[in-house]
Amino acid sequence: MKPNKIIFMAHDFSLASRNALEVAAAIAQKSGSKLFIYHVVSASVLTDTESVYTYSPDLDIKKASALIRRGITYLKKKFPNTLIAFEVDYGFLVPTITSKIEELNPWVSIFGVKKRTGLDKVIFGDVCTTMIGKIKSSMLVVPLNVKSLDLDTVVYAWDGKSVEVHQLNPLRDMLGFDASNIVALNVSHYDDSVEKHAANFKFSLKKMFPSQHTDLKMVQGLDKEVEFEKAIKKIKPDLLVIYAHHYSIWQSIFHKRFSRYALKFSQSPVLIVS
């Protein structure tokens, strides 16, 4: 066990967030981690022609703290011997969360998400997709419909370019000794590197997950995104694992994030590793 093994949970009191909180507590209990619940009271400044009114967050911070304490009492009964801490902060949402994650250096950060559509998405955006590439910790995105995490089947989107599997350490912490099925899924169009690395990758994957059944499934297709989506909908995994590169602002202009695309169609929780 890591000496500073922390799970970060961003909580906004939505139903999606409450469901994800139970998932986070279950993972914390299983992995022997400390669960850190974090809520941000968003900064808001109102101005008019005569004066400037600055919103005081003190009352909202007290209310949020009381609600989280009540939630922790419930969690400790359901998940005994689990260490749980919390903090309510004030500031602009994404920068404040990013800063706290950098400070704590958790092994996974968990977000509950209600997928927005139409005008709702245009106006409010999506915190989860915004956070991709901004934080160094792995990120678990839990959809609204998920209340528990039974990991019988896990799919890892393998790009075929490397035999490395160390990025899957967060998945190993989540699984423990559970007898899960791990399917590495690769979609390519006659890529030589996939054939070159396949055997060594399968060996490395099995070595990292000796308690689980591991397999490699390769799909040929010109449109990788479409073929991958078809394969995921057919397999219906309990967890989808995606590797995300860290790009600078300049690089992000030219590189399209597959992890963001996966969040749009996946009905399963998505673990984004880096």
C-alpha positions in Angstrom: 0.0 0.0 0.0 1.2 3.5 -0.8 2.0 5.6 2.3 -0.2 8.4 0.9 -2.9 6.6 -0.8 -5.8 9.1 -1.5 -8.9 8.9 -3.5 -10.2 12.4 -4.5 -14.0 12.8 -4.9 -15.4 15.9 -6.4 -18.9 16.4 -4.9 -21.6 18.8 -6.1 -24.6 17.3 -4.3 -26.2 16.2 -7.6 -27.7 12.7 -7.9 -24.9 11.7 -10.2 -22.4 12.9 -7.6 -24.1 11.1 -4.7 -24.1 7.8 -6.7 -20.4 8.3 -7.5 -19.6 9.0 -3.9 -20.8 5.5 -2.9 -18.6 4.1 -5.7 -15.7 6.1 -4.4 -16.3 4.9 -0.8 -16.4 1.2 -1.9 -13.1 1.6 -3.8 -11.5 3.3 -0.8 -12.6 0.5 1.5 -11.4 -2.2 -0.9 -8.0 -0.5 -1.7 -7.3 0.7 1.9 -7.3 4.3 0.7 -8.3 7.5 2.4 -11.4 9.1 0.7 -11.2 12.9 0.4 -14.5 14.6 -0.5 -14.2 18.1 -2.0 -16.9 20.6 -2.7 -16.4 24.0 -4.3 -18.7 26.9 -3.7 -18.4 28.8 -7.0 -17.2 32.3 -7.0 -19.7 34.9 -8.2 -19.4 38.7 -8.4 -22.4 40.9 -9.3 -21.9 44.4 -10.6 -24.1 47.3 -11.4 -23.6 50.9 -12.4 -23.8 52.3 -8.9 -22.0 49.7 -6.8 -20.2 46.4 -6.7 -21.7 43.6 -4.7 -19.4 40.7 -3.8 -21.0 37.5 -2.9 -20.0 36.1 0.6 -19.7 32.3 0.5 -19.6 31.8 4.3 -23.2 30.7 4.7 -23.1 28.3 1.7 -19.8 26.8 3.0 -21.4 26.1 6.4 -24.5 24.5 4.7 -22.4 22.4 2.4 -20.1 21.3 5.3 -23.1 20.2 7.3 -24.6 18.2 4.4 -21.2 16.4 3.8 -20.8 15.5 7.5 -24.3 13.9 7.4 -23.2 12.0 4.3 -20.0 10.8 5.9 -22.0 9.5 8.9 -24.0 7.3 6.4 -20.9 6.2 4.5 -19.0 5.1 7.6 -21.9 2.9 8.6 -22.1 1.3 5.1 -18.3 1.2 4.6 -16.8 0.6 8.1 -13.1 1.3 8.8 -12.8 3.6 5.8 -10.9 6.8 6.4 -12.9 9.8 5.1 -12.1 13.5 5.1 -13.6 16.5 3.4 -13.1 20.1 2.6 -15.4 22.8 1.3 -13.6 25.5 -0.7 -14.5 28.7 -2.5 -13.4 29.8 -6.0 -13.7 29.2 -9.7 -14.6 25.6 -10.2 -12.1 24.0 -12.6 -9.0 25.9 -11.5 -9.8 25.3 -7.8 -10.4 21.5 -8.3 -7.2 21.3 -10.4 -5.2 23.0 -7.7 -6.5 20.8 -5.0 -5.8 17.6 -7.0 -2.2 18.8 -7.6 -1.8 19.4 -3.8 -3.2 16.0 -2.7 -1.7 13.9 -5.6 -4.4 11.2 -5.4 -4.0 7.9 -7.2 -7.5 8.4 -8.7 -9.9 11.3 -8.9 -13.6 10.5 -9.2 -16.3 12.5 -10.8 -20.0 11.8 -11.1 -21.5 13.0 -14.4 -24.9 13.6 -15.8 -24.3 13.8 -19.6 -25.5 17.1 -20.9 -27.1 17.5 -24.3 -28.2 20.3 -26.6 -28.3 23.8 -25.3 -27.6 22.6 -21.8 -24.2 21.4 -22.9 -23.4 24.5 -24.9 -24.2 26.8 -21.8 -22.7 24.7 -19.0 -20.2 22.5 -20.7 -18.8 19.4 -19.0 -16.4 19.6 -16.1 -15.1 16.0 -16.7 -14.0 16.6 -20.3 -12.5 19.9 -19.3 -10.4 18.2 -16.6 -8.9 15.6 -19.0 -5.3 16.6 -19.6 -5.3 19.2 -16.8 -4.6 16.7 -14.0 -1.9 14.1 -13.6 -3.9 11.6 -11.6 -6.1 9.0 -13.2 -9.7 10.0 -13.5 -12.8 7.8 -13.0 -16.0 9.2 -14.5 -19.1 7.6 -13.1 -22.4 8.0 -15.1 -25.6 8.9 -13.4 -27.1 5.4 -13.8 -24.2 3.7 -12.0 -24.6 3.2 -8.2 -22.1 0.4 -7.7 -19.0 -1.0 -9.4 -19.1 -4.7 -10.1 -16.1 -5.2 -12.3 -16.8 -8.6 -14.0 -15.7 -7.3 -17.5 -13.1 -4.5 -18.1 -12.1 -3.3 -21.5 -8.8 -1.4 -22.0 -8.4 0.6 -25.2 -4.9 -0.5 -26.3 -3.4 1.6 -29.1 -0.9 -1.0 -30.1 2.0 1.3 -30.0 3.7 0.0 -26.9 3.9 -3.1 -24.7 4.0 -0.9 -21.5 1.2 -1.6 -18.9 2.4 0.4 -15.9 -0.3 3.0 -16.6 -2.8 0.4 -15.5 -1.7 0.5 -11.9 -4.9 2.3 -10.9 -6.9 -0.5 -12.4 -4.9 -3.1 -10.4 -5.7 -1.1 -7.2 -9.4 -1.1 -8.1 -9.6 -4.8 -8.9 -7.5 -6.3 -6.1 -7.8 -10.1 -6.4 -11.2 -10.1 -8.0 -11.6 -12.7 -10.8 -12.4 -10.2 -13.5 -12.1 -10.5 -17.3 -9.8 -7.9 -18.8 -10.1 -7.4 -22.5 -7.5 -5.3 -24.3 -9.3 -3.9 -27.4 -7.3 -2.7 -30.4 -8.9 -1.2 -33.5 -6.5 -0.6 -36.4 -6.2 -0.7 -40.1 -3.3 -3.1 -40.9 -0.9 -1.5 -38.5 2.4 -3.3 -38.4 3.2 -2.1 -34.9 0.2 -3.9 -33.5 1.3 -7.3 -34.7 4.9 -6.4 -33.6 3.9 -5.7 -30.0 0.9 -8.0 -29.5 2.6 -11.0 -28.0 4.8 -9.0 -25.5 1.8 -6.8 -24.6 -0.3 -9.9 -23.8 2.5 -11.2 -21.6 2.9 -7.9 -19.8 -0.8 -7.6 -19.2 -1.0 -11.1 -17.7 2.0 -10.5 -15.5 0.3 -7.4 -14.1 -3.0 -9.1 -13.6 -2.3 -12.7 -12.5 -5.6 -13.1 -10.7 -7.7 -12.0 -13.7 -8.4 -13.5 -17.0 -6.8 -11.4 -19.7 -7.3 -11.4 -23.5 -6.5 -9.3 -26.5 -9.2 -8.6 -29.1 -8.1 -7.0 -32.4 -10.6 -5.3 -34.8 -9.9 -4.1 -38.3 -11.5 -0.9 -39.5 -10.9 2.3 -41.4 -12.8 4.5 -39.0 -11.3 3.6 -35.6 -13.8 5.6 -33.5 -16.9 4.0 -35.1 -15.5 0.5 -34.9 -14.4 1.0 -31.3 -17.8 2.3 -30.3 -19.5 -0.7 -32.0 -17.2 -3.1 -30.2 -17.8 -1.5 -26.8 -21.6 -1.6 -27.3 -21.3 -5.3 -28.1 -19.1 -6.2 -25.2 -21.0 -4.0 -22.7 -18.1 -3.7 -20.2 -18.5 -2.8 -16.5 -15.6 -0.4 -16.9 -13.9 1.2 -19.9 -10.2 2.1 -19.5 -8.7 4.8 -21.8 -5.2 6.0 -22.0 -4.9 9.8 -22.3 -1.7 11.7 -23.3 -0.8 15.0 -21.6 -0.7 17.7 -24.2 0.5 21.3 -23.8 -1.9 24.0 -24.9 -0.2 24.1 -28.3 -0.3 20.3 -28.8 -4.0 20.2 -27.8 -4.8 22.3 -30.9 -3.5 19.5 -33.2 -4.4 16.4 -31.2 -7.9 15.1 -30.8 -8.6 13.4 -27.5 -10.1 9.9 -28.0 -10.9 9.9 -24.2 -13.4 12.7 -24.7 -15.1 10.9 -27.5 -15.3 7.7 -25.4 -17.1 9.7 -22.6 -19.8 10.7 -25.1 -21.0 7.2 -26.0 -20.0 5.0 -23.0 -22.8 3.9 -20.7 -20.2 2.4 -18.4 -17.9 4.2 -16.0 -14.7 5.3 -17.8 -11.2 5.2 -16.1 -8.8 7.6 -17.8 -5.2 6.7 -17.1 -2.1 8.6 -18.1 
